[in-house]
């Protein structure tokens, strides 16, 4: 993994954490919200995988 990819992954992780903090602070604790949090985690992992696999 090169420096550009690592910086991108770090930025994605920071954004995901910030978004999860906002969700926890402002959204009700419901099953739908928990599902959305899970989906955010899956999306974050998918984007990071795409970044790592980008050989351009």
Secondary structure, 3 states (H helix, E strand, C coil): CCHHHHHHHHHHHHHHHHHHHHHHHHCCCCHHHHHHHHHHHHHHHHHHHHHHCCCC
